[in-house]
Amino acid sequence: MAPRQPLRLVHASDLRIDRPLYGLAGAPDAMRTRLRDAPLEAADRVFDCVLTENADALLLSGDVIDLRACAPRELVFLVERFKRLENHGVPVFWAGGRLDPPSAWPRSTPLPENVTVFPAGRVDTHPLVRNGQTIAVVQGVSRPEDAEIDASGFHRDAHGNFTVGVAYGTSDAAGKEGDRVDYMALGGRVRRATVDHEPGVAHFAGSPQGRNPREAGPSGCTVVQVDEEGKTKTRFVATDSIRWAEESLEFTAGTTADQLKSRLRERLDKLVAKTKGVDLLVTWRLHGAGPLVVELREEGLAGELLADLQGRTNLNSQYCWSYALACHDPYEPPLELLDQETILGDLLRQTGVLRRNEAFVLDLGDMLPKPLPDPSLADFAKDRDHEERDDLYNRAAKLGVALMTEGER
């Protein structure tokens, strides 16, 4: 086979430019505009990446925009960015997903000529041309609204050109998604992942911007580099303007509240220093032993520490909002407390017994007032699963120790 032309592509998916961040309460007013505009800014960075990397094409594998719920400003934003690439001679290949079927694009807003939208339910093929010469073949299909994507139409180019597939997932079995083409650009997952390596590469680019606490860590797009032998390498480029982060910090039985506060501040400063240019939304998970485990309740020390971190939100013109702090570790009472013939000793022994007795049915219905002002309140008295019950007993033990030893502390 004759040597192929090296090429570079940018692969992005699940931009969802009309969907702001969610799952966050109490954010400062100064951050609200950033939360709303973060998906647009991340998408803008994707288009910047195409030009910065001098890419031959942009591959969009679905859920770029919710065409049934978006506002005019998002449509205008997208068309303007497409035109920007058109001015630089960069084509865009777009396979629609769940949110952006080709039929939903408004006829009143024509797409620029450099944008190829693949049809739904049928694989279509287009050449990727540089200086009048075909350097690759791009195949793609948009997701049908009432069926899964049929991958059988994908196939390697008969003339030996590097073949790219673009789709919102495929019907192929797991680990076989890249067997039909040289590089399969997939969408439909918010987290980046390479799911097939040979004979072809199949890759989910993930979303350029995390939307909620479950999408912690860097988000971005993928640069696809193909050499003369057709070997493919992928490289992650971060594009998120706001990043969800989950930080864990351990403490020992001898740690004091002031020491813990100092360590949290120090960790926060380090976190900001290593993520310059990105605003942060941070949840803190504390793990340890000793008296602080009892004090780290939402209405106690945990609330105080969170308020202290929130007082340090704007650091070096970078926002870092700590939105949650908790310690869910169980309280392990010393033997002298368990052996006491006191109300506290009884409480600790009973919660320990109940935690270990999975057959015990927790019924709090008799403790609710009759009649209930709202029938839905009865749900709070229903039996919980093992994890919820264990957490309830743990919190009850901590609260009991806190209330009955407050004078001593």
FENTASUL-V9691 format. One record per pair of residues at least 12 apart in sequence whose ideal C-beta (glycine too) atoms are under 8 Angstrom apart, sorted by the first residue. I is the first residue (numbers start at 0). J is the second residue. D is the distance in whole Angstrom. If there is no record, write none. Layout:
# FENTASUL-V9691
I_J_D ; I_J_D
This chain:
# FENTASUL-V9691
0_159_5 ; 1_159_7 ; 2_227_4 ; 2_228_7 ; 3_134_8 ; 3_159_8 ; 3_160_7 ; 3_161_6 ; 3_225_7 ; 3_227_6 ; 3_228_7 ; 3_229_5 ; 4_129_7 ; 4_132_7 ; 4_134_4 ; 4_135_8 ; 4_227_8 ; 5_224_8 ; 5_225_6 ; 5_226_5 ; 5_227_6 ; 6_55_5 ; 6_127_7 ; 6_129_8 ; 6_134_5 ; 6_135_6 ; 6_161_7 ; 6_225_5 ; 7_52_6 ; 7_53_7 ; 7_54_5 ; 7_55_6 ; 7_222_7 ; 7_223_7 ; 7_224_6 ; 7_225_7 ; 8_54_6 ; 8_55_6 ; 8_56_5 ; 8_57_8 ; 8_58_6 ; 8_163_7 ; 8_182_8 ; 8_184_8 ; 8_222_7 ; 8_223_4 ; 8_225_8 ; 9_45_7 ; 9_48_6 ; 9_49_5 ; 9_52_6 ; 9_54_5 ; 9_56_8 ; 9_57_5 ; 9_58_7 ; 9_220_6 ; 9_221_7 ; 9_222_6 ; 9_223_7 ; 10_58_5 ; 10_60_7 ; 10_184_5 ; 10_202_7 ; 10_204_5 ; 10_220_6 ; 10_221_4 ; 10_222_8 ; 10_223_6 ; 10_233_8 ; 11_45_5 ; 11_57_7 ; 11_58_7 ; 11_59_6 ; 11_60_8 ; 11_204_5 ; 11_207_6 ; 11_220_4 ; 11_221_7 ; 12_59_7 ; 12_60_4 ; 12_61_6 ; 12_62_7 ; 12_63_8 ; 12_96_8 ; 12_167_8 ; 12_184_8 ; 12_185_7 ; 12_186_3 ; 12_187_7 ; 12_188_8 ; 12_203_7 ; 12_204_5 ; 12_205_7 ; 12_206_7 ; 13_61_7 ; 13_62_5 ; 13_63_8 ; 13_96_8 ; 13_186_6 ; 13_187_7 ; 13_188_7 ; 13_189_6 ; 13_204_8 ; 13_205_7 ; 13_206_4 ; 13_207_8 ; 14_38_7 ; 14_41_7 ; 14_42_5 ; 14_45_7 ; 14_59_8 ; 14_62_7 ; 14_63_5 ; 14_64_7 ; 14_206_7 ; 14_207_6 ; 14_208_8 ; 15_38_6 ; 15_62_6 ; 15_63_8 ; 15_64_7 ; 15_65_7 ; 15_98_7 ; 15_206_7 ; 15_208_8 ; 15_210_7 ; 16_38_5 ; 16_39_6 ; 16_42_5 ; 16_63_7 ; 16_64_5 ; 16_69_8 ; 16_73_5 ; 16_76_7 ; 16_77_7 ; 17_38_7 ; 17_64_6 ; 17_65_5 ; 17_68_6 ; 17_69_4 ; 17_70_7 ; 17_73_5 ; 18_38_6 ; 18_65_7 ; 18_210_6 ; 19_34_6 ; 19_35_5 ; 19_36_8 ; 19_37_7 ; 19_38_7 ; 19_210_8 ; 20_34_5 ; 20_35_8 ; 20_37_6 ; 20_38_8 ; 20_208_8 ; 20_209_8 ; 20_210_5 ; 20_211_7 ; 20_241_7 ; 20_280_8 ; 21_210_6 ; 21_211_6 ; 22_210_8 ; 22_211_4 ; 22_212_5 ; 22_213_8 ; 23_212_8 ; 23_280_6 ; 23_322_6 ; 24_322_7 ; 25_322_7 ; 26_280_8 ; 26_320_6 ; 26_322_7 ; 27_312_6 ; 27_318_8 ; 27_320_7 ; 29_313_8 ; 29_318_7 ; 30_278_7 ; 30_312_8 ; 30_318_5 ; 30_320_6 ; 33_240_7 ; 33_241_6 ; 33_278_6 ; 33_318_7 ; 34_241_7 ; 37_208_5 ; 37_239_7 ; 37_240_5 ; 37_241_5 ; 38_207_8 ; 38_208_5 ; 38_210_8 ; 39_73_7 ; 39_76_6 ; 40_208_8 ; 40_240_4 ; 41_207_4 ; 41_208_4 ; 41_218_7 ; 41_219_8 ; 41_238_5 ; 41_239_5 ; 41_240_6 ; 42_76_8 ; 42_77_8 ; 42_80_7 ; 42_207_6 ; 42_208_8 ; 42_238_8 ; 43_80_7 ; 44_207_7 ; 44_219_8 ; 44_238_4 ; 44_240_7 ; 45_57_8 ; 45_207_5 ; 45_220_5 ; 45_238_5 ; 46_80_5 ; 46_83_6 ; 46_84_7 ; 48_220_6 ; 48_222_7 ; 48_236_5 ; 48_238_7 ; 49_84_6 ; 49_89_6 ; 50_83_8 ; 50_84_8 ; 50_87_6 ; 50_89_7 ; 52_222_5 ; 52_236_8 ; 54_89_7 ; 54_222_7 ; 55_89_7 ; 55_127_6 ; 55_129_6 ; 55_134_7 ; 55_135_8 ; 56_89_6 ; 56_90_5 ; 56_91_7 ; 56_92_6 ; 56_127_6 ; 56_137_7 ; 57_84_6 ; 57_89_6 ; 57_90_8 ; 57_91_5 ; 57_92_7 ; 58_92_5 ; 58_137_8 ; 58_163_7 ; 58_165_5 ; 58_184_4 ; 58_223_8 ; 59_91_7 ; 59_92_7 ; 59_93_4 ; 59_94_7 ; 59_165_7 ; 59_186_8 ; 60_94_5 ; 60_96_7 ; 60_165_5 ; 60_166_6 ; 60_167_6 ; 60_184_5 ; 60_185_6 ; 60_186_3 ; 60_187_8 ; 60_204_7 ; 61_94_6 ; 61_95_6 ; 61_96_3 ; 61_97_7 ; 61_98_8 ; 61_99_7 ; 61_141_8 ; 61_142_7 ; 61_166_8 ; 61_167_3 ; 61_186_4 ; 61_187_6 ; 62_96_4 ; 62_97_6 ; 62_98_5 ; 62_99_6 ; 62_167_7 ; 62_186_6 ; 62_187_7 ; 63_77_7 ; 63_93_7 ; 63_96_8 ; 63_98_8 ; 63_99_5 ; 64_77_6 ; 64_98_7 ; 64_99_6 ; 65_98_4 ; 65_99_7 ; 66_98_7 ; 66_99_5 ; 66_100_7 ; 66_103_4 ; 66_104_6 ; 66_105_8 ; 67_98_8 ; 67_103_6 ; 74_105_7 ; 74_108_5 ; 78_108_6 ; 78_110_7 ; 78_111_7 ; 81_110_6 ; 81_111_5 ; 81_113_7 ; 81_114_5 ; 82_111_5 ; 84_113_6 ; 85_111_5 ; 85_112_7 ; 85_113_4 ; 85_114_8 ; 88_113_8 ; 89_113_7 ; 90_113_5 ; 90_114_8 ; 90_115_7 ; 90_127_7 ; 91_113_6 ; 91_114_5 ; 91_115_7 ; 92_115_5 ; 92_117_7 ; 92_125_7 ; 92_137_5 ; 92_139_6 ; 92_163_8 ; 92_165_5 ; 93_114_6 ; 93_115_7 ; 93_116_5 ; 93_117_7 ; 93_139_8 ; 93_165_8 ; 94_117_5 ; 94_139_4 ; 94_140_6 ; 94_141_5 ; 94_142_8 ; 94_165_4 ; 94_166_5 ; 94_167_6 ; 94_184_8 ; 94_186_7 ; 95_116_7 ; 95_117_7 ; 95_119_7 ; 95_141_4 ; 95_142_6 ; 95_167_7 ; 96_141_8 ; 96_142_5 ; 96_167_4 ; 96_186_6 ; 96_187_6 ; 97_142_6 ; 97_167_7 ; 97_187_8 ; 100_119_6 ; 100_141_6 ; 100_142_7 ; 100_144_6 ; 101_116_5 ; 101_117_7 ; 101_118_6 ; 101_119_6 ; 101_141_5 ; 102_119_7 ; 102_144_8 ; 104_116_7 ; 115_137_8 ; 115_139_8 ; 116_141_7 ; 117_139_4 ; 117_140_5 ; 117_141_5 ; 117_165_7 ; 118_140_7 ; 118_141_6 ; 119_140_7 ; 119_141_4 ; 119_142_7 ; 119_143_5 ; 119_144_7 ; 120_140_7 ; 120_141_8 ; 120_143_4 ; 120_146_7 ; 120_149_7 ; 121_140_6 ; 121_152_7 ; 122_138_5 ; 122_139_7 ; 122_140_5 ; 122_149_8 ; 122_152_3 ; 122_153_6 ; 123_138_7 ; 123_139_6 ; 123_140_7 ; 124_136_6 ; 124_137_7 ; 124_138_5 ; 125_137_5 ; 125_138_8 ; 125_139_8 ; 126_160_8 ; 127_163_7 ; 133_160_6 ; 134_160_7 ; 134_161_7 ; 135_160_6 ; 135_161_4 ; 135_162_7 ; 135_163_6 ; 135_225_8 ; 136_156_4 ; 136_160_5 ; 136_161_7 ; 136_162_5 ; 136_163_7 ; 137_162_8 ; 137_163_5 ; 137_164_8 ; 137_165_7 ; 138_152_7 ; 138_153_6 ; 138_154_8 ; 138_162_7 ; 138_163_7 ; 138_164_5 ; 138_165_7 ; 138_180_7 ; 139_164_7 ; 139_165_4 ; 139_166_6 ; 140_152_7 ; 140_165_8 ; 140_166_5 ; 141_167_7 ; 142_166_8 ; 142_167_4 ; 142_168_8 ; 147_168_8 ; 147_170_5 ; 148_166_5 ; 148_167_6 ; 148_168_6 ; 148_169_6 ; 148_170_6 ; 149_170_6 ; 150_166_7 ; 150_169_4 ; 150_170_5 ; 150_171_5 ; 150_176_8 ; 150_179_6 ; 151_170_8 ; 153_166_8 ; 153_169_8 ; 153_179_4 ; 153_180_5 ; 153_183_8 ; 154_179_6 ; 154_180_7 ; 155_179_7 ; 155_180_6 ; 155_181_7 ; 161_181_5 ; 161_182_8 ; 161_225_6 ; 161_229_6 ; 162_180_4 ; 162_181_5 ; 162_182_8 ; 163_180_6 ; 163_181_7 ; 163_182_5 ; 163_183_8 ; 163_184_6 ; 164_179_7 ; 164_180_4 ; 164_182_7 ; 164_183_4 ; 164_184_7 ; 165_183_8 ; 165_184_5 ; 166_183_7 ; 166_184_8 ; 166_185_6 ; 166_186_7 ; 167_185_7 ; 167_186_5 ; 167_187_5 ; 168_185_6 ; 168_186_7 ; 168_187_5 ; 169_183_7 ; 169_185_7 ; 169_201_8 ; 173_194_7 ; 174_194_7 ; 174_195_6 ; 175_195_7 ; 176_194_6 ; 176_195_5 ; 176_201_4 ; 177_194_8 ; 177_195_4 ; 177_196_7 ; 177_197_7 ; 177_198_7 ; 177_199_4 ; 177_200_5 ; 177_201_3 ; 178_195_7 ; 178_198_6 ; 178_199_6 ; 179_199_7 ; 180_199_5 ; 181_199_5 ; 181_200_7 ; 181_225_8 ; 181_229_6 ; 181_231_7 ; 182_199_6 ; 182_200_5 ; 182_201_8 ; 182_202_7 ; 182_223_6 ; 182_225_7 ; 182_231_5 ; 183_195_7 ; 183_199_6 ; 183_200_7 ; 183_201_4 ; 183_202_7 ; 184_202_7 ; 184_204_7 ; 184_223_8 ; 185_201_6 ; 185_202_6 ; 185_203_5 ; 185_204_8 ; 186_203_7 ; 186_204_7 ; 187_203_7 ; 188_203_4 ; 188_205_6 ; 189_205_6 ; 189_206_4 ; 189_209_7 ; 189_210_7 ; 189_214_6 ; 189_218_8 ; 190_203_7 ; 190_205_5 ; 190_206_8 ; 190_214_7 ; 191_203_6 ; 191_204_6 ; 191_205_4 ; 191_218_8 ; 191_219_8 ; 191_221_7 ; 191_235_6 ; 192_205_7 ; 193_233_7 ; 199_231_8 ; 200_231_5 ; 200_233_7 ; 202_221_6 ; 202_223_8 ; 202_233_6 ; 204_220_6 ; 204_221_5 ; 205_218_6 ; 205_219_7 ; 206_218_5 ; 207_219_6 ; 207_220_6 ; 207_238_4 ; 207_239_7 ; 208_238_7 ; 208_239_5 ; 208_240_7 ; 208_241_7 ; 209_239_6 ; 209_241_8 ; 209_242_7 ; 209_243_5 ; 211_243_7 ; 212_243_5 ; 212_245_8 ; 212_280_8 ; 212_282_6 ; 214_243_6 ; 215_242_8 ; 215_243_4 ; 215_244_6 ; 215_245_5 ; 216_242_7 ; 216_243_7 ; 216_244_7 ; 217_235_8 ; 217_237_5 ; 217_239_6 ; 217_242_6 ; 218_237_7 ; 218_238_7 ; 218_239_4 ; 218_242_7 ; 219_235_6 ; 219_236_5 ; 219_237_4 ; 219_238_4 ; 219_239_7 ; 220_235_8 ; 220_236_6 ; 220_238_6 ; 221_233_5 ; 221_234_7 ; 221_235_6 ; 221_236_7 ; 222_234_4 ; 222_235_8 ; 222_236_6 ; 237_277_8 ; 239_277_6 ; 240_277_6 ; 240_278_7 ; 241_277_7 ; 241_278_5 ; 241_279_7 ; 241_280_6 ; 242_274_6 ; 242_277_5 ; 242_278_7 ; 242_279_6 ; 242_280_7 ; 243_279_8 ; 243_280_5 ; 243_281_8 ; 243_282_8 ; 244_270_7 ; 244_274_8 ; 244_279_5 ; 244_280_7 ; 244_281_5 ; 244_282_8 ; 245_281_8 ; 245_282_5 ; 245_284_7 ; 246_266_6 ; 246_270_7 ; 246_281_6 ; 246_282_7 ; 246_283_5 ; 246_284_7 ; 247_283_8 ; 247_284_5 ; 247_285_8 ; 247_286_6 ; 248_262_6 ; 248_263_7 ; 248_266_6 ; 248_283_7 ; 248_284_8 ; 248_285_6 ; 248_286_7 ; 249_285_8 ; 249_286_5 ; 249_287_6 ; 250_262_8 ; 250_285_7 ; 250_286_8 ; 250_287_4 ; 250_289_8 ; 250_291_6 ; 251_287_6 ; 251_288_7 ; 251_289_7 ; 252_287_7 ; 252_288_5 ; 252_289_3 ; 252_290_8 ; 253_289_7 ; 254_287_7 ; 254_289_7 ; 254_291_6 ; 255_291_8 ; 256_291_7 ; 256_294_7 ; 256_300_6 ; 256_303_8 ; 256_304_8 ; 259_285_8 ; 259_291_7 ; 259_300_8 ; 259_304_7 ; 260_304_6 ; 260_307_6 ; 263_283_7 ; 263_304_6 ; 263_307_8 ; 263_308_6 ; 264_307_7 ; 264_308_7 ; 264_311_7 ; 267_281_8 ; 267_308_6 ; 267_311_6 ; 267_314_8 ; 267_319_6 ; 267_321_7 ; 268_314_7 ; 270_319_7 ; 271_314_5 ; 271_315_7 ; 271_317_6 ; 271_319_5 ; 274_317_8 ; 275_317_7 ; 276_317_8 ; 277_317_8 ; 278_317_6 ; 278_318_4 ; 278_319_7 ; 278_320_8 ; 279_317_8 ; 279_318_7 ; 279_319_4 ; 279_320_7 ; 280_320_5 ; 280_322_6 ; 281_308_8 ; 281_319_6 ; 281_320_7 ; 281_321_5 ; 281_322_7 ; 282_321_8 ; 282_322_6 ; 282_323_4 ; 282_324_7 ; 283_304_8 ; 283_305_8 ; 283_308_7 ; 283_321_6 ; 283_323_7 ; 283_324_4 ; 283_325_7 ; 284_325_7 ; 284_326_8 ; 284_327_8 ; 285_301_8 ; 285_324_7 ; 285_325_7 ; 285_326_4 ; 285_328_8 ; 286_326_7 ; 286_328_6 ; 287_326_7 ; 287_328_6 ; 288_328_7 ; 288_331_7 ; 290_408_7 ; 291_326_8 ; 292_326_6 ; 292_328_6 ; 292_329_8 ; 292_330_5 ; 292_331_8 ; 292_397_7 ; 293_330_6 ; 293_397_5 ; 293_400_5 ; 293_401_5 ; 293_404_8 ; 294_401_7 ; 294_408_8 ; 295_325_7 ; 295_326_4 ; 296_394_7 ; 296_397_6 ; 296_398_7 ; 296_401_7 ; 297_325_7 ; 299_401_7 ; 301_324_5 ; 301_325_6 ; 301_326_7 ; 304_324_6 ; 305_321_6 ; 305_323_7 ; 305_324_4 ; 308_321_4 ; 308_324_7 ; 309_321_6 ; 327_390_7 ; 327_393_7 ; 329_389_8 ; 329_393_5 ; 329_396_8 ; 330_393_7 ; 330_396_5 ; 330_397_5 ; 330_400_6 ; 332_347_5 ; 332_396_7 ; 332_400_7 ; 336_400_8 ; 337_351_8 ; 342_403_7 ; 343_399_6 ; 343_400_7 ; 343_403_5 ; 343_404_7 ; 346_395_8 ; 346_396_7 ; 346_399_4 ; 346_403_8 ; 347_396_6 ; 347_399_7 ; 347_400_8 ; 350_392_5 ; 350_393_8 ; 350_395_6 ; 350_396_5 ; 350_399_8 ; 351_396_8 ; 353_388_8 ; 353_392_6 ; 354_388_8 ; 354_389_6 ; 354_392_5 ; 354_393_8 ; 357_385_6 ; 360_382_6 ; 361_382_5 ; 361_383_6 ; 361_388_6 ; 361_391_8 ; 362_380_7 ; 362_382_7 ; 363_379_7 ; 363_380_4 ; 364_377_7 ; 364_380_4 ; 366_380_7 ; 367_379_8 ; 367_380_6
